[in-house]
Structures are given as structure tokens and as C-alpha cells.
Amino acid sequence: MLISSAAARVLDEISARERDVTQAFVPGAAAEYGDAARPQAPQSIMDPLSVTAPADAYFIASDERGRMLFTRDGSFALKDRTLVDAQGRPVMGYARDGALLGALKIDGVDDALGFSASVRIEPDGGVTYDRATIDPRTGRREMQRARIGYVALARFAPATKLQAVDSQHSAAPPGIVPHIGRSGDGSFGALSPYSREGSGIDIDAGLQRLQEAYLALDAIRAADTAQRGVEKTAMDLLK
């Protein structure tokens, strides 16, 4: 049975509303509908690789096609020597000042020696770890701070509506190029280490709007049924 265009629109809305509700507790999640949104706030977490971006900035990840994706979720980890986000996507940054944007990787030898266990992210976006060294002259063991690089940040012009890819990632609209830099470069504020972005979805508002969408669908279906009844009666009268 064919459905009306109004019913199809409401079904699409119901799907989006359901996604909002199911993602209400996902770190960094953003509501697809503004009436189910709430201010996102950092939550403290005892993880040196979890960090919150400034209010107007996004972290940058890369998908399997090399496309840049943008996320507020700074729940990072190391996987195969590479800094990745919560979904295992490489986190983009700069290996050093003047370097091109790319994935951030810890040195293979340092990783094999176990130094990656101390990796952390600092307020300036630096991804650092402690490297043990031995002075060949004195034989004294010393700790040095090594840096993988700096986490990159992106910002869009006000009112830019990003295209949702999943609950935590968005893509830039066609033709829109973000400003990209890093914390402390004069364009972006400091990161907040040992924290992660909370969900930007209000579960109570989301459930209420979902219920309203279902009621709207019921009303449309009832109206469609009544309309078909009227049309059938008219056809019967013409026979």
C-alpha cells in the first residue's frame, strides 16, 4: 500500500527521533533535532587520553576513504601505535610545527619498550609520553618527555549545519572548508584533559518529541483512511 508524502516525512522524523533517544548517553552525541538538544558539558574521567575540545571546536578523524570527519568526542586511545577515537578512526594532528595534517603515531621502538603506557594529552593538544634513557657516561637513568605531535582542531563558520555520519561524527557540507589549527595557536582555546564531552541530547525532551511524532503519524494514517473511504464512496455512487 502506498503511503502519503506526509506519512513518509513523519516516518523519517520518527527514525531520527529514535536515533536521538538511543544516543542520549553517547559521549559527544549531538541531537538531529534542536528541540531535543541540551548544552554539552565536560565530564571528569580518569583517563589521560580523554580530552574535551573548546566549545566551538571539533576534533578531526579520518574514515577508511580518507575523508575528514568531525567529532566532539575526545575519548581517544592508542591502537597499533596510532591515536584513534572511540570508533577506532585515526585522529588527525601535526607531528611537529609546520608538518602536514596526518595521523599521530608513537615511535615503534618506544612502543615496543612499553613507553606508550604513559601517553597523555595536554592542554595545548600535545600528545606526550615519558621515555626512559640512560646517560652513557654516568649510567644514570633519566626520564625525558617525548611528543608524538599535536591534536588538530577544526572550526566552522557560525550557523554551519554539519552532515551527521553517525552518533559521534559529522562531515562538512559540500563546498564548506573549516578553519583547522590546534590549541594554543592563537585561534583555539585550551583543551580540557582528563575529561570527555557529555551527550548533547536531552533524553526527556527526546522521548516527548518521539511520542508526538508517533501521534502525528497516527493522525495522518487516520486522515488517509478517511480520505480513501470518501473516495470509495464517491466511486460507488458514480457506478
N, C-alpha and C positions, 0 to 999 in steps of 0.2 A: 504494500500500500504506500502510495506517495504521501509525503508529509509536506506541510506548507512551509514557505520560506521563514515565517515567523517561528514555527516549531523548530526548524533547523537551527535558527540563531540561538534560541533558548537552550537547545541541546549542547551547542558549542559552549555557551556560558556555563552550563552545569558541569561540563568536563573541566573547564578552567577553575570553577569554584571548588570542585572536588580536589583538584591538584593543590590549590591553596590550603585546604584543610589538612590534607595528608602531609604537607610540607611545613606545617606550622611550627614544628620543633627542630627543623633542619637549620644548622648554623649558616647564617648568611643568606637564607632564602628570602626572596622578595615576592610580594603578592602580585598576581597578574592583574588584579583589580584594586584600584586605590582605596576603595571603601572597606577593604579587608586588611589594609596596611597599618602598621604601627611603627613608631620610631625604633630604629635598630640601635642597640647599646652593647658595648663590650662586656663580656663575662670573664671573670678571672678563671684561669686554668693553669695548673702546674705542669706546663709543657713548654720547654724552651723554643720549640719550633712553631708554637701557635702565636699569632700576632694579629692585631686589628689595624686596619688602614685608617687614615684620616677620613673624616666624614664625607668628603666629596671625591674620594679616590677609589680606584679598583686595583686589585692585583691582576696580573696578566698570566694566563695559562695558554698552552698550545695543544690543539687536538691532533688526531692522527693525520690530518691533512695539512698540518702546519698553520691552520687558521688561528688567529688570536681570539681567545675567549676572555671574558672579564668577570671577575668574581669578588664578592666582599668577604668570602670565607677564607680566613688565613690559617686554617688547620693544616699545616704542612708536615711533611715527613721526608725522610731520605729513602729512596728506593733505587737500587742498582747505582749507587753513588750520586744520584740526581735528586735535587729538591723537587718534590711533587706536591700537588694539592690533595684534598681529601678523596678525589676520584682517580688519583694516580696520574694526573696530567702534569707534564713538566711546567714548573713555574719559571717565568721569564725574568731575566735580570741582566746585570752588567758584570762581567768577570773582573773588570777594573775600570778606572776612569778612561773614557774615550773608546771603550770597547763597544762592539755592536750588541744589540739585544739578542739574548740567547739563553739556553738552559744553563742552570747553575749546577756544577758538578764538583765534588770533593776529589782531591788528588787520590789516584788509585793506590799508591804506596801508603799514604796516610790512612786510607780506609782499611787496607789490609792490616795495618798495625793497631787498629782499633781506635784511632783518634776521632772517628766520626761519632762516637758515643757522646762527645761533648759539644756537638754542633748546636748553635743557638742563633736567634735573630735578634739584633739590637735595634734601638730606637731609630738609628739612621738608616736602617734597612740592611746593614751589613750582616752577612751570614758568616759567622766565625766559629772557630773551634780551637782547642788547646793542643799544641803539638809539643811533645817532649823531645828535647835534644840533649846531647852530651858534649860538653866542652872538651875537645881532644887534648887540650893542654893540661887541664886540671882534673878531667874525668867527672866533673860536677854535672849533675842532671839539672836541666833548666826547662821551664815551660815557656813557650812562645805562643802568641796569638796569631793564628793563620786565618786568612779570609778567603772564602770561596768567591765572593762577589757581593753585589748589592741587589736586593729585590727591586724590581721595577714597579712603578705605579702609573696609572692612566687616569685621565680626567676628560670628561666630555662637556661640551657647551651646555649651559642650563636649558632645561626642558627637552633635552635629547632623550628619546624613548628607545632603550636598547631592546633587542630582539631576544626573548628568552630561548635558551637552548635546552636547559634542564632546570632543576630547582635551584642550582647554585651558580650557573653560568649563563652569560648573555653574550651576544655578538653585536658588533656595531652595525647600525643601519647602513644600507648601500650608500656609498659616497661620503660617509662621515668618518673623519680621521681624528682620533683622540690626541690630546697632548700627553706625551709619555716622558717620564723622568724618574726621579727617585727622591726619597725622603732626604731633606737637608740640602737640596739643590737650589733652594730659593722659590720653588714652585709648589712644593708639597710639604705638609707638616710632618711631624714625627710619628712613627709607628708606636703602637702600644704593645710591648712584649708581654708574654705570659697571659694572653687574653685571646678571645675569639669573638667574632661578631655574633650576636644573638639573632634569632629569626625576626624578620620584619613582617610577620603575618600575625594578625590578631585572631586567635582561634575562635573566640566567641562571635566576633563580627563575621568571620568566615562561615561559621555554621549557620548563622542567621540569614546571611545572603544566599547560602546554598538552599536553605529551606524556601526562601522567597522565590528562587529560580524554579524549584520543583512545583510550587503553587502556580507560578506563571505558566509552566508547561501544561499543568492540568487544565487551567482555564482555556488555553489555546486549543487543546485537544477537544474540550467540551464544545467550544465555539465551532471548530471544524466539523464535529459530529452533527451539530445542529444545522450547520450550513448544508452539509450533504443531505440531511433529512429534508430540508426545504427544497433543495434541487430535485430530489427524487419525487417529492410530492408534486412539484410543478410538472415534471416529465410525465407522471402518471395522469395528470389532468389533461395533458395535451394528447394522450393516446386515444 
